[in-house]
Amino acid sequence: MSLVRFSPTLKLANADALHKAVRAGLLATVIMSVLLPPSAQKAYADPAGAIDTDGPDFVESSEAVGKGRFQFEAGPALQRDRRGGADQTSYANPLLLKFGLSDAIEARLETDSASRVSGPPEGGGSGAARTGFADGALGLKWHAQDRNIQTGSPAVAWLLHLELPSGTPELRGHGARPSLRAVMTWEFPRDFSLGVMPGIKYDTLPDGHRYASGILGVVLSHWWTPRFRTFIEGSAPQIAGAADGGVVLYDDIGAAWLITPRWQVGARAGWAANRNTPSRYVLLSVAARFP
């Protein structure tokens, strides 16, 4: 899923070392994948007929759910924010519902659903807990192009979302916030895949100021068996000027396991890659497709 707002409450003493390790691993694996012979074929990724999920990665899938199919992805998420003397904990339950209008187009409903934010924010202020329901977003995904391993062409999808101020007053955003993202995924030899997701969002600050921000995610996955994969990722849910909140940037790691071709469980954890980003987060995910 694309929501990257939540982190674990446990303190990690070696976060800086982990940042460097994740970045070095991502770079090394990308280079290795590009240099491998293009004639080699993937053995594991995308088992025939298996569920294809948007999470637990930040980078969405480039595939649509399929005509007449329904799919959900849900799970708890936890974030710790210790910027600027803050000590704020956020808990939410991200939920993504998808229904296939055709083989290439799906309708989407996405929300953090039941949420709780507690502790003093950055810069001080009340630490009183805010509890309620987060805003929801309506969207469409269009699978525009299939991948072609022989030619090196990626699979391509476009996602259009409109986030609405529909949550409870304590957690409600300001105005309608549209976003547009593109997803491109390549398959590499030896069961690696690379996903890139650039995008743009028109957001609103609490004082009503409107601004445009960028979105970017890069994820590298490896299938170890036909049912189990791990990934490393760089995710930037916001790229904006300092006056509009700055750049929010994470280093992520995660894994996903196909219990059956229609059920998957997964997890992702991330650590702040700059001082402007909430300290760390973790989320769990369960996904199912019908039929």
C-alpha positions in Angstrom: 0.0 0.0 0.0 1.0 3.5 -0.6 0.4 4.8 3.0 3.7 5.3 4.7 2.9 7.1 8.0 3.4 4.6 10.8 6.4 3.3 12.8 7.3 1.1 15.7 7.6 2.5 19.2 10.8 0.5 20.0 13.9 2.6 19.8 16.5 1.4 17.3 20.0 2.5 18.3 21.7 1.6 15.0 19.2 3.4 12.7 22.0 5.3 10.9 23.9 2.1 10.2 20.7 0.5 8.9 20.1 3.4 6.5 23.5 3.0 5.0 23.1 -0.8 4.7 19.7 -0.6 3.0 20.9 2.0 0.5 24.1 0.1 -0.3 22.1 -3.2 -0.7 19.6 -1.5 -3.0 22.4 -0.1 -5.2 24.4 -3.3 -5.3 21.3 -5.4 -6.2 20.2 -3.0 -8.9 23.7 -3.1 -10.5 23.8 -6.9 -10.3 20.3 -7.3 -11.9 21.2 -4.9 -14.8 24.5 -6.7 -15.5 23.0 -10.2 -15.5 22.5 -11.8 -18.9 19.1 -10.7 -20.4 18.5 -14.1 -21.8 18.0 -15.6 -18.3 14.4 -16.2 -17.3 12.6 -15.7 -14.0 11.7 -18.9 -12.3 9.7 -17.8 -9.3 8.0 -14.4 -9.5 4.3 -14.1 -10.1 3.1 -17.7 -9.8 0.4 -18.4 -12.3 -3.0 -17.1 -11.1 -1.7 -15.8 -7.7 -2.9 -12.7 -6.1 -1.0 -9.5 -7.0 -1.0 -6.9 -4.2 -0.2 -3.2 -3.9 1.3 -3.8 -0.5 3.1 -4.3 1.7 5.5 -2.3 -0.5 5.1 1.5 -0.7 5.4 1.2 -4.5 2.0 0.0 -5.9 1.6 -3.0 -8.2 1.4 -2.3 -11.9 -1.3 -5.0 -12.4 -5.1 -4.6 -12.1 -7.2 -7.0 -10.0 -9.1 -8.3 -13.0 -12.7 -8.0 -14.3 -15.3 -8.9 -11.7 -12.8 -9.6 -8.9 -12.8 -8.1 -5.5 -9.6 -7.7 -3.4 -8.9 -6.2 0.0 -5.6 -5.4 1.7 -5.6 -4.5 5.4 -3.5 -4.5 8.6 -2.4 -2.5 11.6 0.4 0.2 11.3 2.3 2.0 14.0 4.6 5.1 13.8 6.9 6.9 16.3 7.7 10.5 15.6 10.6 12.1 17.7 11.4 15.1 15.5 12.2 18.4 17.2 11.6 17.1 20.7 8.3 15.4 19.8 7.4 12.0 21.2 4.2 11.2 19.2 2.8 7.8 18.5 0.3 7.1 15.7 -1.7 3.9 15.3 -3.9 3.2 12.3 -5.5 0.4 10.2 -4.8 1.0 6.5 -7.4 -0.5 4.3 -7.5 -0.8 0.5 -10.5 -2.2 -1.3 -10.3 -2.9 -5.1 -12.9 -4.1 -7.6 -12.2 -4.9 -11.2 -14.3 -2.9 -13.7 -12.4 -4.6 -16.6 -9.3 -6.6 -17.0 -7.3 -3.3 -17.1 -9.2 -0.9 -14.9 -10.1 -1.2 -11.2 -12.0 1.0 -8.8 -10.4 1.7 -5.4 -11.2 2.9 -1.9 -8.3 3.6 0.4 -8.3 4.8 4.0 -6.3 4.6 7.2 -9.7 3.8 8.9 -9.7 3.7 12.7 -6.7 5.8 14.0 -5.2 7.2 17.1 -2.5 9.9 17.6 -1.1 10.5 21.1 1.8 12.4 22.6 3.1 16.0 22.2 3.8 17.0 18.5 6.9 18.6 17.1 7.4 22.1 18.6 5.3 21.3 21.7 1.6 21.6 22.3 -1.1 19.4 23.7 -0.3 15.7 24.0 -4.0 14.8 24.3 -4.9 11.7 22.2 -6.9 12.2 19.0 -9.0 9.1 18.2 -11.3 8.6 15.3 -11.5 7.7 11.6 -9.0 9.0 9.0 -10.0 10.4 5.6 -10.8 8.2 2.7 -9.7 8.3 -1.0 -11.5 7.2 -4.1 -9.4 6.1 -7.0 -9.0 4.3 -10.3 -6.1 2.2 -11.6 -5.4 1.6 -15.3 -3.1 -1.1 -16.3 -1.8 0.5 -19.5 0.9 -1.9 -20.7 2.1 -5.5 -20.1 5.7 -6.2 -19.4 7.9 -7.9 -22.0 10.9 -9.7 -20.7 12.4 -10.2 -24.1 12.4 -6.5 -25.1 12.9 -5.2 -21.5 9.7 -3.2 -21.6 8.1 -2.7 -18.2 4.5 -3.2 -17.1 2.9 0.3 -16.7 -0.1 1.4 -14.7 -1.6 4.8 -13.8 -3.3 5.6 -10.5 -5.7 8.6 -10.0 -6.8 9.2 -6.4 -8.9 11.9 -4.7 -8.5 12.1 -1.0 -11.6 13.6 0.7 -12.1 15.4 4.1 -14.3 12.5 5.3 -12.7 11.6 8.6 -13.7 12.6 12.1 -13.0 16.2 12.9 -9.8 15.5 15.0 -8.2 13.6 12.1 -9.8 15.2 9.1 -7.6 16.8 6.4 -8.4 20.0 4.5 -10.1 20.1 1.2 -10.0 17.5 -1.6 -6.5 16.3 -2.4 -6.0 14.8 -5.9 -3.0 12.7 -6.8 -1.6 11.0 -9.9 1.0 8.3 -9.9 2.6 6.1 -12.5 4.0 2.6 -11.7 6.6 0.9 -13.9 7.8 -2.7 -13.1 10.6 -4.6 -14.7 11.4 -8.3 -14.4 15.1 -9.3 -14.1 16.9 -12.6 -14.2 17.4 -14.7 -11.1 14.0 -13.7 -9.7 14.5 -10.0 -9.2 12.0 -7.3 -10.0 12.3 -3.5 -9.9 9.4 -1.1 -9.4 9.5 2.7 -9.8 6.6 4.9 -8.8 6.8 8.7 -9.5 3.8 10.9 -8.8 2.3 14.3 -7.9 -0.2 15.4 -5.3 -2.1 18.6 -4.8 -2.2 18.9 -1.0 -3.5 21.4 1.7 -1.9 22.7 4.9 -4.1 23.2 8.0 -4.2 27.0 7.3 -5.8 26.3 3.9 -2.6 26.9 1.8 -2.6 24.7 -1.3 0.6 23.3 -2.8 1.9 20.6 -5.1 4.3 17.9 -3.9 6.1 15.1 -5.5 5.9 11.3 -4.8 8.6 8.8 -5.5 9.2 5.2 -4.6 11.8 2.6 -5.8 11.5 -1.0 -4.7 13.7 -4.0 -5.5 12.1 -7.5 -4.8 13.6 -11.0 -4.9 11.5 -14.2 -4.9 13.3 -16.9 -2.8 10.6 -19.5 -3.5 7.4 -19.5 -5.5 5.6 -18.1 -2.5 8.1 -16.0 -0.6 9.8 -12.7 -1.5 11.7 -10.0 0.3 12.3 -6.4 -0.8 14.3 -3.2 0.0 12.9 0.2 -0.9 13.3 3.9 -0.8 10.0 5.8 -0.4 9.2 9.5 -0.5 5.5 10.1 0.1 6.2 13.8 0.0 8.8 15.9 -1.9 8.0 19.6 -1.2 9.6 22.9 -0.3 10.5 23.6 3.4 7.5 25.9 3.7 5.2 23.1 2.6 6.5 20.4 4.9 9.8 19.5 3.2 10.9 16.1 1.9 9.7 13.0 3.8 12.0 10.1 3.0 12.3 6.5 4.3 14.5 3.5 3.9 12.2 0.4 3.9 12.6 -3.3 4.2 9.8 -6.0 4.0 8.6 -9.4 3.0 5.5 -11.1 1.7 4.3 -14.7 1.8 1.6 -16.4 -0.3 -0.4 -18.6 2.0 -2.5 -19.7 -0.9 -2.8 -18.3 -4.5 -5.6 -16.0 -3.2 -4.2 -15.1 0.3 -1.1 -13.2 1.2 0.5 -11.9 4.4 3.3 -9.3 4.6 5.1 -6.7 6.6 7.2 -3.6 6.0 9.3 -1.4 8.3 10.9 1.9 7.6 13.4 4.3 9.1 13.7 8.1 8.6 16.4 8.9 5.9 16.5 12.6 6.8 15.7 14.8 9.8 12.4 16.0 8.4 10.9 12.5 8.5 9.0 10.8 11.4 11.5 8.4 13.1 10.2 5.0 12.1 7.2 2.9 11.3 6.1 -0.7 10.9 3.0 -2.1 9.2 1.5 -5.6 8.8 -0.7 -6.6 5.9 -3.1 -9.4 5.0 -4.6 -9.5 1.5 -7.2 -11.7 -0.2 -8.8 -11.9 -3.6 -12.3 -13.1 -4.5 -12.7 -15.2 -6.7 
